[in-house]
């Protein structure tokens, strides 16, 4: 099973969002832009739910409560994509982080050929290095983090910016990975 996990809660009491010129979102984006990308993939008609499952979780800021509820439903052979924002500095459209499994890295390189992304075994995010991947890694080694780059502050605390094309690219990446998943 391909599990797409995305926390749908935020640590903000109120929310703000603006569209800026040049295709930029500005606002309290953690993790609304991640949810936006997952929902674009969901409504694309490109996901085969015989082998794809979407989990919109809660509690990411409070002990990963939602991910802890999903954990017992995973099997060791499942692949889990955690979709969230990242503060990792990049000129690419998105980043793949915490992809420690060589087989998964090879698969992702094949699926994402021609896309603008960085791929890391570790995590370069200066704001937070702890997320749902640590929880899911307890059950499966086929886990990675797909991050939508944000800039302009601490995405857990501040108004930040993210390119709209990053949302579209991550949605497309999810679809491409799902379409190729039977070959994994």
ChimeraX commands (.cxc) that place a marker at each C-alpha (Angstrom):
marker #1 position 0.00,0.00,0.00 radius 0.5
marker #1 position 1.13,3.55,-0.75 radius 0.5
marker #1 position 0.16,5.71,2.23 radius 0.5
marker #1 position 0.13,9.48,1.80 radius 0.5
marker #1 position 0.18,11.14,5.21 radius 0.5
marker #1 position -0.35,14.83,5.76 radius 0.5
marker #1 position -1.14,16.58,9.02 radius 0.5
marker #1 position -4.17,18.80,8.56 radius 0.5
marker #1 position -3.97,20.77,11.78 radius 0.5
marker #1 position -2.00,23.91,12.52 radius 0.5
marker #1 position -0.59,25.53,15.62 radius 0.5
marker #1 position -2.24,28.88,14.81 radius 0.5
marker #1 position -5.29,30.36,16.56 radius 0.5
marker #1 position -6.29,32.28,13.45 radius 0.5
marker #1 position -5.17,31.97,9.86 radius 0.5
marker #1 position -4.15,34.36,7.17 radius 0.5
marker #1 position -3.58,33.78,3.46 radius 0.5
marker #1 position -2.83,36.10,0.55 radius 0.5
marker #1 position -1.89,35.50,-3.06 radius 0.5
marker #1 position 1.05,37.66,-4.03 radius 0.5
marker #1 position 2.17,38.55,-7.55 radius 0.5
marker #1 position 4.39,35.98,-9.18 radius 0.5
marker #1 position 2.41,32.95,-8.00 radius 0.5
marker #1 position 3.27,33.11,-4.30 radius 0.5
marker #1 position 1.11,32.18,-1.32 radius 0.5
marker #1 position 1.77,34.14,1.86 radius 0.5
marker #1 position 0.25,33.21,5.18 radius 0.5
marker #1 position 0.06,30.64,7.94 radius 0.5
marker #1 position 0.90,27.74,5.65 radius 0.5
marker #1 position 1.92,24.87,7.97 radius 0.5
marker #1 position 0.48,22.58,6.78 radius 0.5
marker #1 position -2.35,23.97,4.70 radius 0.5
marker #1 position -0.21,23.98,1.54 radius 0.5
marker #1 position 0.58,20.30,2.13 radius 0.5
marker #1 position -3.13,19.51,2.45 radius 0.5
marker #1 position -3.76,21.57,-0.70 radius 0.5
marker #1 position -1.21,19.49,-2.65 radius 0.5
marker #1 position -2.63,16.19,-1.38 radius 0.5
marker #1 position -6.18,17.27,-2.22 radius 0.5
marker #1 position -5.12,18.32,-5.73 radius 0.5
marker #1 position -3.72,14.81,-6.19 radius 0.5
marker #1 position -6.87,13.29,-4.69 radius 0.5
marker #1 position -9.21,15.16,-7.04 radius 0.5
marker #1 position -7.00,14.62,-10.09 radius 0.5
marker #1 position -8.54,11.25,-10.87 radius 0.5
marker #1 position -5.03,9.78,-11.20 radius 0.5
marker #1 position -4.91,7.84,-7.91 radius 0.5
marker #1 position -5.89,4.18,-7.79 radius 0.5
marker #1 position -7.34,3.68,-4.32 radius 0.5
marker #1 position -6.88,-0.09,-4.59 radius 0.5
marker #1 position -3.26,0.58,-3.63 radius 0.5
marker #1 position -3.27,4.22,-2.39 radius 0.5
marker #1 position -4.50,5.45,0.98 radius 0.5
marker #1 position -4.59,9.07,2.16 radius 0.5
marker #1 position -4.30,9.87,5.86 radius 0.5
marker #1 position -5.01,13.43,6.97 radius 0.5
marker #1 position -3.70,13.39,10.50 radius 0.5
marker #1 position -3.81,15.66,13.52 radius 0.5
marker #1 position -1.59,16.36,16.50 radius 0.5
marker #1 position 1.66,16.91,14.60 radius 0.5
marker #1 position 2.55,19.72,17.00 radius 0.5
marker #1 position 1.46,17.62,20.01 radius 0.5
marker #1 position 3.23,14.28,19.98 radius 0.5
marker #1 position 2.22,13.12,16.49 radius 0.5
marker #1 position -1.11,11.80,17.83 radius 0.5
marker #1 position -2.63,11.16,14.39 radius 0.5
marker #1 position 0.48,9.44,13.05 radius 0.5
marker #1 position 0.54,7.26,16.18 radius 0.5
marker #1 position -3.03,6.17,15.35 radius 0.5
marker #1 position -2.07,5.34,11.76 radius 0.5
marker #1 position 1.08,3.42,12.79 radius 0.5
marker #1 position -0.64,0.13,13.81 radius 0.5
marker #1 position -2.39,0.00,10.41 radius 0.5
marker #1 position 0.91,-0.04,8.49 radius 0.5
marker #1 position 2.68,-3.12,7.21 radius 0.5
marker #1 position 6.48,-3.31,6.89 radius 0.5
marker #1 position 6.27,-3.36,3.09 radius 0.5
marker #1 position 4.09,-0.23,2.87 radius 0.5
marker #1 position 5.53,2.97,1.41 radius 0.5
marker #1 position 4.71,6.15,3.31 radius 0.5
marker #1 position 5.02,9.65,1.89 radius 0.5
marker #1 position 4.79,12.40,4.50 radius 0.5
marker #1 position 3.72,15.67,2.87 radius 0.5
marker #1 position 4.52,18.87,4.77 radius 0.5
marker #1 position 6.26,22.23,4.55 radius 0.5
marker #1 position 10.02,22.56,4.88 radius 0.5
marker #1 position 12.43,25.36,5.60 radius 0.5
marker #1 position 15.19,23.62,3.64 radius 0.5
marker #1 position 16.92,26.14,1.41 radius 0.5
marker #1 position 16.54,25.15,-2.23 radius 0.5
marker #1 position 16.04,26.61,-5.68 radius 0.5
marker #1 position 14.09,23.48,-6.65 radius 0.5
marker #1 position 10.30,23.22,-6.65 radius 0.5
marker #1 position 10.17,20.71,-3.79 radius 0.5
marker #1 position 12.43,18.50,-1.72 radius 0.5
marker #1 position 12.43,14.85,-0.74 radius 0.5
marker #1 position 14.03,14.41,2.67 radius 0.5
marker #1 position 14.59,11.56,5.10 radius 0.5
marker #1 position 14.68,9.05,2.25 radius 0.5
marker #1 position 17.05,6.58,3.89 radius 0.5
marker #1 position 16.07,3.47,1.92 radius 0.5
marker #1 position 18.12,3.01,-1.27 radius 0.5
marker #1 position 15.35,1.07,-3.01 radius 0.5
marker #1 position 12.89,3.89,-2.35 radius 0.5
marker #1 position 15.39,6.53,-3.56 radius 0.5
marker #1 position 15.89,4.60,-6.82 radius 0.5
marker #1 position 12.13,4.27,-7.29 radius 0.5
marker #1 position 11.54,7.98,-6.62 radius 0.5
marker #1 position 14.29,9.05,-9.03 radius 0.5
marker #1 position 12.60,7.01,-11.73 radius 0.5
marker #1 position 9.11,8.39,-10.92 radius 0.5
marker #1 position 10.22,12.00,-10.64 radius 0.5
marker #1 position 12.51,12.12,-13.68 radius 0.5
marker #1 position 12.38,15.56,-15.27 radius 0.5
marker #1 position 10.91,17.26,-12.19 radius 0.5
marker #1 position 12.73,19.98,-10.22 radius 0.5
marker #1 position 13.49,18.55,-6.77 radius 0.5
marker #1 position 16.30,17.81,-4.33 radius 0.5
marker #1 position 16.62,14.37,-2.70 radius 0.5
marker #1 position 18.31,13.84,0.67 radius 0.5
marker #1 position 18.83,10.85,2.92 radius 0.5
marker #1 position 18.69,13.19,5.89 radius 0.5
marker #1 position 16.91,16.42,6.74 radius 0.5
marker #1 position 18.29,19.91,6.09 radius 0.5
marker #1 position 15.31,21.81,7.52 radius 0.5
marker #1 position 16.68,24.41,9.98 radius 0.5
marker #1 position 13.27,24.87,11.65 radius 0.5
marker #1 position 12.24,21.33,12.53 radius 0.5
marker #1 position 13.74,17.90,12.00 radius 0.5
marker #1 position 11.06,15.89,13.83 radius 0.5
marker #1 position 7.83,14.92,12.05 radius 0.5
marker #1 position 5.64,11.91,11.21 radius 0.5
marker #1 position 8.46,10.13,9.37 radius 0.5
marker #1 position 10.00,9.18,12.71 radius 0.5
marker #1 position 6.73,7.55,13.78 radius 0.5
marker #1 position 6.15,5.64,10.53 radius 0.5
marker #1 position 9.79,4.51,10.39 radius 0.5
marker #1 position 9.03,2.33,13.41 radius 0.5
marker #1 position 6.95,0.07,11.12 radius 0.5
marker #1 position 8.36,0.52,7.59 radius 0.5
marker #1 position 11.75,1.43,6.17 radius 0.5
marker #1 position 10.09,2.77,3.00 radius 0.5
marker #1 position 9.30,6.23,4.39 radius 0.5
marker #1 position 10.19,9.70,3.15 radius 0.5
marker #1 position 9.22,13.32,3.57 radius 0.5
marker #1 position 8.14,15.42,0.59 radius 0.5
marker #1 position 8.48,19.07,1.50 radius 0.5
marker #1 position 7.01,22.22,0.03 radius 0.5
marker #1 position 9.69,24.90,0.49 radius 0.5
marker #1 position 8.66,27.90,2.56 radius 0.5
marker #1 position 10.67,31.01,3.36 radius 0.5
marker #1 position 10.40,34.21,5.33 radius 0.5
marker #1 position 10.39,32.92,8.89 radius 0.5
marker #1 position 9.50,30.01,11.10 radius 0.5
marker #1 position 6.56,28.22,9.45 radius 0.5
marker #1 position 5.37,27.01,12.87 radius 0.5
marker #1 position 5.11,30.57,14.19 radius 0.5
marker #1 position 5.19,33.16,11.41 radius 0.5
marker #1 position 3.59,34.20,8.18 radius 0.5
marker #1 position 5.73,32.60,5.45 radius 0.5
marker #1 position 5.70,32.28,1.67 radius 0.5
marker #1 position 5.49,29.31,-0.71 radius 0.5
marker #1 position 5.30,29.13,-4.49 radius 0.5
marker #1 position 1.99,27.97,-5.96 radius 0.5
marker #1 position 3.97,25.93,-8.48 radius 0.5
marker #1 position 5.39,23.92,-5.57 radius 0.5
marker #1 position 1.85,22.88,-4.63 radius 0.5
marker #1 position 1.13,21.80,-8.22 radius 0.5
marker #1 position 4.47,20.00,-8.50 radius 0.5
marker #1 position 3.98,18.05,-5.26 radius 0.5
marker #1 position 0.46,17.07,-6.36 radius 0.5
marker #1 position 1.91,15.86,-9.66 radius 0.5
marker #1 position 4.74,14.04,-7.84 radius 0.5
marker #1 position 2.20,12.22,-5.65 radius 0.5
marker #1 position 0.28,11.17,-8.76 radius 0.5
marker #1 position 3.40,9.99,-10.59 radius 0.5
marker #1 position 4.54,7.97,-7.58 radius 0.5
marker #1 position 1.06,6.45,-7.20 radius 0.5
marker #1 position 0.83,5.58,-10.89 radius 0.5
marker #1 position 4.19,3.79,-10.78 radius 0.5
marker #1 position 3.64,2.23,-7.36 radius 0.5
marker #1 position 2.59,-1.24,-8.58 radius 0.5
marker #1 position 6.15,-1.65,-9.91 radius 0.5
marker #1 position 7.77,-0.90,-6.53 radius 0.5
marker link #1:1,2 radius 0.2
marker link #1:2,3 radius 0.2
marker link #1:3,4 radius 0.2
marker link #1:4,5 radius 0.2
marker link #1:5,6 radius 0.2
marker link #1:6,7 radius 0.2
marker link #1:7,8 radius 0.2
marker link #1:8,9 radius 0.2
marker link #1:9,10 radius 0.2
marker link #1:10,11 radius 0.2
marker link #1:11,12 radius 0.2
marker link #1:12,13 radius 0.2
marker link #1:13,14 radius 0.2
marker link #1:14,15 radius 0.2
marker link #1:15,16 radius 0.2
marker link #1:16,17 radius 0.2
marker link #1:17,18 radius 0.2
marker link #1:18,19 radius 0.2
marker link #1:19,20 radius 0.2
marker link #1:20,21 radius 0.2
marker link #1:21,22 radius 0.2
marker link #1:22,23 radius 0.2
marker link #1:23,24 radius 0.2
marker link #1:24,25 radius 0.2
marker link #1:25,26 radius 0.2
marker link #1:26,27 radius 0.2
marker link #1:27,28 radius 0.2
marker link #1:28,29 radius 0.2
marker link #1:29,30 radius 0.2
marker link #1:30,31 radius 0.2
marker link #1:31,32 radius 0.2
marker link #1:32,33 radius 0.2
marker link #1:33,34 radius 0.2
marker link #1:34,35 radius 0.2
marker link #1:35,36 radius 0.2
marker link #1:36,37 radius 0.2
marker link #1:37,38 radius 0.2
marker link #1:38,39 radius 0.2
marker link #1:39,40 radius 0.2
marker link #1:40,41 radius 0.2
marker link #1:41,42 radius 0.2
marker link #1:42,43 radius 0.2
marker link #1:43,44 radius 0.2
marker link #1:44,45 radius 0.2
marker link #1:45,46 radius 0.2
marker link #1:46,47 radius 0.2
marker link #1:47,48 radius 0.2
marker link #1:48,49 radius 0.2
marker link #1:49,50 radius 0.2
marker link #1:50,51 radius 0.2
marker link #1:51,52 radius 0.2
marker link #1:52,53 radius 0.2
marker link #1:53,54 radius 0.2
marker link #1:54,55 radius 0.2
marker link #1:55,56 radius 0.2
marker link #1:56,57 radius 0.2
marker link #1:57,58 radius 0.2
marker link #1:58,59 radius 0.2
marker link #1:59,60 radius 0.2
marker link #1:60,61 radius 0.2
marker link #1:61,62 radius 0.2
marker link #1:62,63 radius 0.2
marker link #1:63,64 radius 0.2
marker link #1:64,65 radius 0.2
marker link #1:65,66 radius 0.2
marker link #1:66,67 radius 0.2
marker link #1:67,68 radius 0.2
marker link #1:68,69 radius 0.2
marker link #1:69,70 radius 0.2
marker link #1:70,71 radius 0.2
marker link #1:71,72 radius 0.2
marker link #1:72,73 radius 0.2
marker link #1:73,74 radius 0.2
marker link #1:74,75 radius 0.2
marker link #1:75,76 radius 0.2
marker link #1:76,77 radius 0.2
marker link #1:77,78 radius 0.2
marker link #1:78,79 radius 0.2
marker link #1:79,80 radius 0.2
marker link #1:80,81 radius 0.2
marker link #1:81,82 radius 0.2
marker link #1:82,83 radius 0.2
marker link #1:83,84 radius 0.2
marker link #1:84,85 radius 0.2
marker link #1:85,86 radius 0.2
marker link #1:86,87 radius 0.2
marker link #1:87,88 radius 0.2
marker link #1:88,89 radius 0.2
marker link #1:89,90 radius 0.2
marker link #1:90,91 radius 0.2
marker link #1:91,92 radius 0.2
marker link #1:92,93 radius 0.2
marker link #1:93,94 radius 0.2
marker link #1:94,95 radius 0.2
marker link #1:95,96 radius 0.2
marker link #1:96,97 radius 0.2
marker link #1:97,98 radius 0.2
marker link #1:98,99 radius 0.2
marker link #1:99,100 radius 0.2
marker link #1:100,101 radius 0.2
marker link #1:101,102 radius 0.2
marker link #1:102,103 radius 0.2
marker link #1:103,104 radius 0.2
marker link #1:104,105 radius 0.2
marker link #1:105,106 radius 0.2
marker link #1:106,107 radius 0.2
marker link #1:107,108 radius 0.2
marker link #1:108,109 radius 0.2
marker link #1:109,110 radius 0.2
marker link #1:110,111 radius 0.2
marker link #1:111,112 radius 0.2
marker link #1:112,113 radius 0.2
marker link #1:113,114 radius 0.2
marker link #1:114,115 radius 0.2
marker link #1:115,116 radius 0.2
marker link #1:116,117 radius 0.2
marker link #1:117,118 radius 0.2
marker link #1:118,119 radius 0.2
marker link #1:119,120 radius 0.2
marker link #1:120,121 radius 0.2
marker link #1:121,122 radius 0.2
marker link #1:122,123 radius 0.2
marker link #1:123,124 radius 0.2
marker link #1:124,125 radius 0.2
marker link #1:125,126 radius 0.2
marker link #1:126,127 radius 0.2
marker link #1:127,128 radius 0.2
marker link #1:128,129 radius 0.2
marker link #1:129,130 radius 0.2
marker link #1:130,131 radius 0.2
marker link #1:131,132 radius 0.2
marker link #1:132,133 radius 0.2
marker link #1:133,134 radius 0.2
marker link #1:134,135 radius 0.2
marker link #1:135,136 radius 0.2
marker link #1:136,137 radius 0.2
marker link #1:137,138 radius 0.2
marker link #1:138,139 radius 0.2
marker link #1:139,140 radius 0.2
marker link #1:140,141 radius 0.2
marker link #1:141,142 radius 0.2
marker link #1:142,143 radius 0.2
marker link #1:143,144 radius 0.2
marker link #1:144,145 radius 0.2
marker link #1:145,146 radius 0.2
marker link #1:146,147 radius 0.2
marker link #1:147,148 radius 0.2
marker link #1:148,149 radius 0.2
marker link #1:149,150 radius 0.2
marker link #1:150,151 radius 0.2
marker link #1:151,152 radius 0.2
marker link #1:152,153 radius 0.2
marker link #1:153,154 radius 0.2
marker link #1:154,155 radius 0.2
marker link #1:155,156 radius 0.2
marker link #1:156,157 radius 0.2
marker link #1:157,158 radius 0.2
marker link #1:158,159 radius 0.2
marker link #1:159,160 radius 0.2
marker link #1:160,161 radius 0.2
marker link #1:161,162 radius 0.2
marker link #1:162,163 radius 0.2
marker link #1:163,164 radius 0.2
marker link #1:164,165 radius 0.2
marker link #1:165,166 radius 0.2
marker link #1:166,167 radius 0.2
marker link #1:167,168 radius 0.2
marker link #1:168,169 radius 0.2
marker link #1:169,170 radius 0.2
marker link #1:170,171 radius 0.2
marker link #1:171,172 radius 0.2
marker link #1:172,173 radius 0.2
marker link #1:173,174 radius 0.2
marker link #1:174,175 radius 0.2
marker link #1:175,176 radius 0.2
marker link #1:176,177 radius 0.2
marker link #1:177,178 radius 0.2
marker link #1:178,179 radius 0.2
marker link #1:179,180 radius 0.2
marker link #1:180,181 radius 0.2
marker link #1:181,182 radius 0.2
marker link #1:182,183 radius 0.2
marker link #1:183,184 radius 0.2
view
